[in-house]
């Protein structure tokens, strides 16, 4: 057995990041307390105003390889790819008076209340709170090279497990500076099953309120020093999915698929949600995706919220240029079926038509859109939609 440990290269990749957002609105919120009436007066005077905010950051990462060559059971090599990464981000407190995005008033108790002047706007206002955070992550990719199974003589590369752990530290926070520790994994069993999940762990102790023992909060004390435990599990999710489909065929119909689109499809193959946005794939004459999702949240010790659902999606080509997809969820705990979603896609050469419809339930709605197929021009579109609740 040969064991090899070597860096992929001598350099470290460093990226500088600048994120800038600008929003324009034709009105903003104004709140003021009227002492005489004892009420809160709310007005929305018209007038164009811009909301601008930004963040700065830097990211550094590298890669290391460890390789074992066992030459047993048809395995030519096992490879472990280690991907350490560290990033730093900085953004000011956009709720500060100098930016003008938040207002203040004094209530009947003499307490100064702050409010977001753009909280009613469709895209919201600027984020509040200064942030100076550093984030660490450690990615692990385990792969195997299998001996050729046919006469082509090509080795098969199989990804066994993708495991990532990460944590952040906010220098600007006045307490609870560490974020929750995250752990995510993804793997597959041949082409039959796709398995994935995530967990979140809190490092801080939980203390109930003296006058309300059923409620409480995390305090700035580490569980390790208070109770001898490293962390509390606060969230866990698990998914297992499979896809069966017809044999792929040559086609010129459907959306223009970029290389990144193909990578994203491969990553989520076998995982379906009720309202996932999945592009039409005419190379598959038919396909059936089945997924079981389980999630549990425990924001406080003893307070547990669970969900367990089965999701199914069936897609088929009606003709060379029509694609129909139907999907639905079954809530195992509530024993009820969620509203089905039906989508219809029509290839119109340089254009494409997309229709989605939820026929029943409190979220029933429809949406029809005609747009250019080219990814660079997809913002050129005509959309019509309607919802039973008036929410789009």
N, C-alpha and C positions, 0 to 999 in steps of 0.2 A: 504494500500500500504506500503510495506516494502522497505526501502532504506538502502543499505549497502555499505560502502566505506572502502576498506582494501587493504594493500599492498600484492602482491602475495608472497613476502618473504622479509626477513629483509636484504638480501644481494644485492650488486651491482655487475653485471658481468663486468669484466675488461679483455680486450684482448690486447696483444702486437702484433704488425704487423711489419714484415720485408719483403719488396718486393725487389727482386734483379733480374736484367735482364742482360744478356750477349749475344752479337751478334758478329759473326765473318764474316769478309768480305775479299775478295782477292784483293781489290783496294780501294782507297780513292781519293777524289777530291782535286785538288790543283789549286787555282786561284791567279793570279798576274797581276798587271797593268803594261803594257809596255808603258812608257812615249813617246818613239820615235815613235812608231806606233799608239799610242793613242787608243789602244784596250786592251781588257781584255783577257789574255791568260788563257786557261783552259786545264788542263791535269789530267789524271787518272793513275798514275803509279801503277803497280801491286805490290802486297806484302800483306801478311796476317796481318790484324790488328783487334783488339778486341774493342768493345764498351761495357762498363760496367757502369751501373748506378743503384741506389738503393733509397729507401725511408724508413723512420722509422715512426712508429705511435703507438698510444694507443687509445683504444676505451672503453668507460664506458657507461653502460645503465642499466636501471631497468624497472620494470613494476608495474603498479597500476591498481586495479580493482574498478569499481563502479557498483553496482548492484541494480536494481529496480525490484520489484516483483509486477506488477500491477494486475495479474490474471483477465485480461479482453480480450475479442475478441480472446480467445484461446492462448494468450501470457502469459506464465508462468513467464518469466523473461527477462529483458533487461539488457545487460551488456556492459559497456564501459571500454575498455582496453586502458590505457594511457602508452605510451612507450617513455619516454625521453631518449635522447642519446647525448653524446658529444664525439668528437674525435679530436685528435691532430696529425698532420703529419709534417714531416720535411724532406727536401731534399736539397742538396747544388746546386749551380749553375754549371751545368756540361759544360757550355760554357766558364768557366774560363780557362786561359791558362795552368794551372797545369794539367788539364785532357787531353789536346791535341786533343779534338774532334772537335774544331772549329779553323778556320784559319782567318787571317786578311791580308788586303792589303790597300794601300792608293791610292785613285782614283785621277783623274785629278784636282779636286778641293781641294785636300789636306785633304779630309775627310777619316777617317779610316773606312773601311767596314769589317764587320764580316760575315763569311759564315760557314755553316755546312759542314764539310768534307765528311759526309755520306748522304747528302740530296738526292743523286741519287740512293742510295742503296734501295733494295726492302723493307726492314723493317725500313728504316730511321735510324737516329742517336740518340744521347742522348738529353733529353729535356734541354732547356735553361731557365735560371732564377731560383734564389733561392726561395724556398717555405717554409714558416713556417705558417701553417694555422690551425685554430681551426674551427670545424664545429658543428653546433647544429641542431638537428632534433627532432621533436615531432610527434610521430605516434599515431593515434587514430583508434581503431577498435571497431565498434559498432555491437553487435550481439544480436540475440533474440533466446529464447528457446520456441518452440511452443508445445502445448499440443499434445499428440499422435493422429494421424489421422486414425489409424487402430488398430487392436486387439493385436499388438505386445507390446503395452504399452511403447514404447520408445519415448522419447522426440526428437523433431527435432531441430537441431541447425542451424540457418540461419545467415549468415554474411550480415548485412545490408549495411555497408559502411566502407571502409578502406581509411583513410585520413591522409596524411603526409605533414608536413611543415618543411622547413629547410633553413639555411643560413650559410655562411662561412665568416671568417675574416682572411686575409692574412697579418701577421705581417711584412713580408719581402717586400711587395709592397710599392713603394714610394708614391702612391696615389690610390684612389678608392679601399680601403682595403676590403670593404664589397663586397661579391659576390651578385649576384641576389638572391632574395628570391624565393624559389621554393615551389609550392603547387601541390600535386598529389592526385588523388582520384580514387577509383575503387569500383564498386558496381554491383549488378545483380538483375534482377527481376525474381524470381524463377529460372527455368532452361531455360527460354525463351530468355532473353537478357542479355548481358554483356556490361557494360557501364564504360568508363574510360576517364580520361583526365588529363591535366597538365597546369599549368600557371607559368610564370616567371615575376618577378617584379624588376625593377631597382630603387634603392634608391637615385641615384645621378641626379643632374640637367643636362640638355642638352643645350649647347650653340652653335649656328651656327658660322661658320668662318666669320669674318668681310668682307673679300673680296669675299667669296662664300657663300651667305646666304642659298643656297640649301643644303649645306653640313655642318657638325659640328661634335661635339664629346661630350662625357660625361666628366664633370669636377668635381673636388673634392669639391663639394658643395652639401649638402643634399637638396632634393626637399622640405622637411618639413620646413626648415629655409628660403629657397628662394621663394617658391611659396605656402607654406601652405598645400601642398599635401604630403602624405607619400611616394608614389611611382608612377612609370609609368609601365603600363602593356606592356611588350615587346614581349611576346610570349604566345600563347594559342593553345591548341589542344584538340580535343574531338573525341571519337570513340564510336560507338555503333554496336554491332555485335550479331549474333545469329548462332546457329548450329542445324541442323536437321539431324538425322541419323537413320540407322536401329538398330534393337535391338542387344545388345552386345552378343557375342557368345564365347565359349571356343576356344582357338587357341594356337598352339605352334610355329606358324610362326612369322616372323618379328624380329626386333632388340631386344636385351636384354634391358628391361626397368628397371632402378633403381628406388628407392623410390623418389629421387630428380627429376628424369625425370617425374614421375607421378605428382608431385607437380607443376612442371613448366607447364605441359600440362593443368592442371586444372586452373592455373592462367591466361593463355592466351586463354582459350576456348572461341570461338566466335570472336576472333580477328585474322584477317589474313592480311598479306601484300603480295605484288606480289612475292617477292623473300624470304619470310620467310623459314627458314630451319625447316621443320616439319617432325618428324620421322614417318615412316609407322606404322599404328595401325591396325593390322589384326583382332582385336576383333570387329571392326565396319565393317560390310559388305559393307556399303556405308555411306558417310557423305557429307553434303553440308554446307559450311561456307559462310556467307554473312556479310560484314562489311562496314560501312560508316565512313570515316575518314575526319575530317576537321582540318585544321591548319592555324594559322595566326601569322605572325611575324611583329613586328613594331620596328625595331632597332633604328629609329629616329622618333620623332613626325611627323605625316603626311606621313610617308613612310611605306606603308603597303603591305605585300606580303601574298597572300592567296592561299590555295590549298584545293580541295574538291574532293574526289575520292570514288568510289564504288569498292569494292574488292570481288571476288567470288572464291571459291575453291571447286572443286568436286573431291572426291576420292572414289574408289570402288575396291573391290577384284575381279580380273579377274579369278583367281583360288585360291586354298588354299595357294599358294606360290608366286603369282604375285599380286602386288598392283600398280594401276595406278592413278595418280593425275594430274589434269589440273587446272590452275588458270589464272586469268586475272584481270586487273584493268580498270575502265572507269573513265577518268578525266572529271568531270562534268563541270568545268570552260572552259576547252579547247574543250570539246565535242569530245574526241577521245579515242580510245581503246589502252591501252598499249600492248606491245608485250606479247603474252601468254607464259606461262611456263608449260611444260609437264615433269613429272617425272615418272620413272618406277623403282620399287623396286622388286628384286627377292631374295627370301630366298634360300641360298645354304647350309643349315645345319649349319656348323661351320663358314661359310663365308656368305657374302652378297654382292649383286651387286646393285649399285645405278647409275641410268642414268638420267640426266637432259638435257633439250633441249629447247632453245628459237628459234623457227623456222623462225621468220621474224623480221624486224626492224633493227635499227642501232646497237643494242646490241645482235644480234643473235649469238648464241654460242651453244656448247654442251660440256658435261662433263660426263665421264664414270669412275666409280671407283669400284674396288673389294677390300674388306677389311675383316679382322676377325671381328666376331660379338661381342666377349667379349669386354666390355668397356675398360678394362685395356690394350688391345692389338690392339686398333683401329688405332694406328699409323703404324701398319704393313699393308700396302695397296699398290695397283698399280693403278695409275691414268693416264688417257689420256683426254686432253681437247683441244679445239680449238675455237677461237673467230674471228669474221669478222674484228675486229679492232686490233687484236694481243694483247689484254689486257686480263689477266687471273685473 
